[in-house]
Amino acid sequence: MKRDLIGISELSLDEDIIDVRSPSEYRLDHIPGSINLPVLDDDERKLIGWTYKNESSFKAKRIGASLVSKNIAKYLEGELAAKTENWAPIIYCWRGGKRSGSMALVFRQIGWRARQLSGGYKSFRRQVIEETSELASALSYVVVCGLTGTAKTDLIAMLTNKGEQTLDLEALAKHRGSLLGFNSESAQPSQKRFETELWSKLRSYDPSKPVFLESESKKIGDLRVPEALINAYRQGECINVQASLETRTAYLKENYIHLIETPPLLITQIEKLVSRHGNKIVNHWLSLIKNNAWDAFVHDLLKTHYDVSYSKSMHKNFKNFSKARNYPLTDLSEDSVLEIAEEVCRTYTNP
């Protein structure tokens, strides 16, 4: 391989990595830790594409060269002005071609040891897909199960704080994993971005230690969990956090206050359940919402929708759920959940 090229197997995420693709490409997904210094922004790319198609390739290349030169000059005077002469960045674009090559050429003329990522982002994307399957299969899992509203996410957070290996899929997906789990103020990442963040987490784990995660389904909002990971953690050991319906109702009222405070958003989501439960039941729920009967609404939604669905899914999909160790909670306070977290640590990582 040429000295100025680096293969995907040689890539270290600890090095300085520059993504020269457009901002929209970068937002869709990028190599973890890379910074975005686009040689062409989104509007400039459209202009060059239009010129190439409607006028001539020569004119498109001439315009492109001018824009790329101006953008690189801007970075040399700005973001990169303090870089020393021994700096050795890795540069990539979509395929490892002209865009990354243009920046790398200028950097080498300056004296920096700039290297292009062979194959660009496409080679990285292939690595993510291939390695995710291998990494997921090599790990052992402890699956935190429990009906909706049993503070499973809080338990995962406490296990994280105690230094355990945890995989918070809902945090990566920016969604709480149910019909009402969306966040109107924070859009979910792209599928590719979700998979990259997941790959990054999986490769950081020690295979000799368990990974704790919630009993998620195949989809979290609009995002799909990779099949290899689903198959792997569904074979894991299970623990079952338990709490009464009344306790869970109070917990969900507190943790989903954003929906209670914005009834139109809640109504839109509940109306999606007509195909599953019929107009009569859904209209009853809508009536409770409009009358601010929140205890009755949450109680009935849990009993009629969530609990039935969750129990069926767990017995069907999780091999060891019937043998799960039970952790009953009389309340879902921070102290009570912390006590469970400490017991889980003693059982699974410090026997």
Stockholm file with secondary structure:
# STOCKHOLM 1.0

chainA/1-351         MKRDLIGISELSLDEDIIDVRSPSEYRLDHIPGSINLPVLDDDERKLIGWTYKNESSFKAKRIGASLVSKNIAKYLEGELAAKTENWAPIIYCWRGGKRSGSMALVFRQIGWRARQLSGGYKSFRRQVIEETSELASALSYVVVCGLTGTAKTDLIAMLTNKGEQTLDLEALAKHRGSLLGFNSESAQPSQKRFETELWSKLRSYDPSKPVFLESESKKIGDLRVPEALINAYRQGECINVQASLETRTAYLKENYIHLIETPPLLITQIEKLVSRHGNKIVNHWLSLIKNNAWDAFVHDLLKTHYDVSYSKSMHKNFKNFSKARNYPLTDLSEDSVLEIAEEVCRTYTNP
#=GR chainA/1-351 SS CCTTEECGGGCCTTSCEEECSCHHHHHHCCCTTCEECCSSCHHHHHHHHHHHHHTCHHHHHHHHHHHHHHHHHHHHHTTTTTCCTTCCCEEECSSSSHHHHHHHHHHHHHTCCCEEETTHHHHHHHHHHHHHHHHHHTCCEEEEECSTTSCHHHHHHHHHHTTCEEECHHHHHTSCSSTTCCCTTSCCCCHHHHHHHHHHHHTTSCTTSCEEEECCCSEETTEECCHHHHHHHTTSEEEEEECCHHHHHHHHHHHTHHHHTCHHHHHHHHGGGHHHHHHHHHHHHHHHHHTTCHHHHHHHHIIIIIHHHHHHHHHHHCTTGGGCEEEECSCCCHHHHHHHHHHHHHHHTCC
#=GC SS_cons         CCTTEECGGGCCTTSCEEECSCHHHHHHCCCTTCEECCSSCHHHHHHHHHHHHHTCHHHHHHHHHHHHHHHHHHHHHTTTTTCCTTCCCEEECSSSSHHHHHHHHHHHHHTCCCEEETTHHHHHHHHHHHHHHHHHHTCCEEEEECSTTSCHHHHHHHHHHTTCEEECHHHHHTSCSSTTCCCTTSCCCCHHHHHHHHHHHHTTSCTTSCEEEECCCSEETTEECCHHHHHHHTTSEEEEEECCHHHHHHHHHHHTHHHHTCHHHHHHHHGGGHHHHHHHHHHHHHHHHHTTCHHHHHHHHIIIIIHHHHHHHHHHHCTTGGGCEEEECSCCCHHHHHHHHHHHHHHHTCC
//
